[in-house]
Structure formats: structure tokens, C-alpha cells
């Protein structure tokens, strides 16, 4: 399946929508979790700063001013000013011990920038301020470690989000692809049935899911449709078969009567008309029976490798006098140098092209040009009948192969409406594609044999 078709599929869009909804929920949950972690880390820094300040309070209460100064100096020697600040001054701002902090007497507890404390760190600091008489103690700790942990968590969360989104998209694509494959099989089966292959059925997976149940229901409907269509065909065939014999007897009887009354024009004229009408009816029944026989595939046993140019030349020679009598030009052309071989029934293919030629000669005016053309290409071997006559309206091209369908709604022209239906049946028997194309002006009827139906030249 192409990417564009995948994007347009309902299953892919539904899977993608669920994926996006899940990702949005995951992002919201992740942001809430990140905020909770960040707040907890900040609270830990605050608690550490307060505990340090309380510890110095205990030292002052136990040992006084000297003990406090000694404790501050000792801590300063081991503490990195970029991570921890301990500074002792007086109310006038004079520095007494610890890290040097500008205007220590003006600081208030809370978050301050490292630059305000006189450090080289760019991180935030959390400070606590304690007063002991005229002494002023500032203790602080950097948020660098908690911020680093937060950045690591955020980075890991972002990477996980991207990975999850990628995997979700891949999963959605795979899910959509599998669903679309099954839908494509359903569509292909329905297309085959529409093309006349009533025995086609949707393959089932046996999973019992919604698509499998849909396939079961479609197959049930196709079974019923096949039974109905076959019943209609059988009824038509039975009627044609049962009536053909008595009508043939009637025709023979009319011929006998015509021979008896040749000397009486008033009677013989009526008998000739009745005999001609009976022949038309017999011809119609013969065509129906022939179509039924072809659709049943009974003639496949007669398939042999055939050269289409030979059939084309024979038909050209046979119909050339008829075309010339109508002041029409009939030509034969081989469009490509390759030998156009197919596997088929010579008599049926001859009848197919003959029907097309008779239609062209019948409906094209005097002066028309009709051409039989044979060729081969990438799509297969083809044979065409091309004319520059009135053609067929574009909206009627899909109807002309229906049984008893005629463009002349008044049915004043000759014919039973079965000629192109017979052409279609022969084409389907040979697994060939029958195409009607506008020649601007005129009509091109092309019979395209797919590669699988072509004979291999020995």
C-alpha cells in the first residue's frame, strides 16, 4: 500500500487519533510528575538550608560568639562557594568569617541569584538568615544539583516521549496496514463479482473479529446472489432450449408451406414474412444458448495457441466485399512487429471480431473507414476494430454489453441486442479485457489479452 493510500485509510486515521490522544495524556501526566519532582527537590534544598541554620544556632547557644566563628570558618574550608554559602557579619555589614558576601546585612531569606552573593555560579541559591545579637549569619545552598536532576528527568522524559510517539506511529501504521489489507481483499472480491466472477468469496481469517464477521456476512450475501443469478440464467437457458425445438419445427413447416404456395403471391408473401420472423427468433435463442455455453466455460477445452494476425487477415478478406458494397474502406494493420500469439478458441475469437465488424459496417455511413488492428505491448496482446463512424455516447459504453440492450430505444434497427453480450462472454472466457474508447470521431473496440493468457511461441 502506498503511503498516500495509508494516510487516507479510516483505520490509520483512527489509530493515529488514539495515538495522539494517548501521547497528549502521557505528556500531561509527565508534566505533572516533573512538576512534583521539581517541587520536591526544591523543598529538600530548603530543608537542608534551614537545618544548617538551626545547627549554627545550637553552636552559638552552646559556645557563644567564638564557637560560632570557629564553626563557620571550619565549614568554609570544606564547602565550595558555588554549591554552599556560609557567611558571618555584623549589622553594619562588616565581614567576620566564612565566605565573603556583599552587604550581608541587607539579605533576606529566600531565593537569590548567585551573582548577588558574590559567587561565580549562575545558579539560584536558597538562603536562610539568622541574627545573634549584633551578628548576622547567612547560610545558603545552590539549586544546581536539583536543577541538574530536573534537567536529566526532563531529558529522559522527552526522549521517552519521542520514542513512544515513534513506536505509536509505527504501531498505528502496522495496524492500519493490516486492516487495510483485509479491506482490500474484500474490495477485490466485490470487484471480481461485479466483473462477473460470481464464485469469488472473501477469504476469512478465522479470528472472529468485526472484519471477519463482515466477511462472513458478505460471503453469505454473495452465496444468495450467486444462487439468484444462476437461477435467472438457468431459467433463460431453459426457456431458450425448450422453445427452440418447436420454433424450429414451425420454421420448417413455414418453408414447406412456402414451397406449396409459390404460385400464390398473396399467401407466399405472408409466409415469407412469417418465416423470416421465425428465423430471427431462432437466431435469438441460438445466441442465448451460445452465451450460456460460453459463460459455463465449456469451450476452454478447445483452447489452442493462435496467431491473431491470421484471424485478422481472414476476417478482412471475408468482409472486404461487404464494406466495398457499402462504399466503406476496410483495412488491416499490424501495429507492432511482434508475433501476436494468444491461447484461445479460434471459432469464438473469429465470431467476436466478426460481430464487431458487422456492427461497424452496419452503423457507419458510406465513406467511413474501418480498420482491424493487431499489436502487442507491455500490457499484453491486443486486437481492435476501429472506425470513424457515429460511435457510442460515453454514458452508454457501460451498457452496450448488457443482454437485449440497444442504443435505438425504438428498436427500429435490425438486431436482437445480444451481439455485444456475446462479445463480452467470449472475452471473459479468454480472460481478456474488452474496452470501448472514443476515436474522435468514431469508436475503438479493443480486446486486450493479459500476459497470463498469451501463448508462448515455440
Secondary structure by P-SEA (a helix, b strand, c coil): ccaaaaaacaaaaaaaaaaaaaaaaaaaaaaaaaaaaaaaaaaaaaaaaaaaaaaaaaaaaaccaaaaaaaaaaaaaacccccbbbbbbcccccccccccccccccccccccccccccccccbbbbbbbbbcccbbbbbbbbaaaaaaaaaaaaaaaaaaaaaaaaaaaaaaaaaaaaaaaaaaaaaaaaaaaaaccccbbbbbcccccaaaaaaaaaaaaaaaaaaaaaaaaaaaaaaaaaaaaaaaaaaaaaaaaaaaccccaaaaaaaaaaaaaaaaaaaaaaaaaaaaaaaacccccccccccaaaaaaaaaaaaaaaaaaacbbbbbbbcccccccccccaaaaaaaaaaaaaaaaacccccbbbbbbbbccccccccccccccccccccccccccccccccccccccccccaaaaaaaaaaaaacbbbbbbbcccbbbbbbbbccccccccc
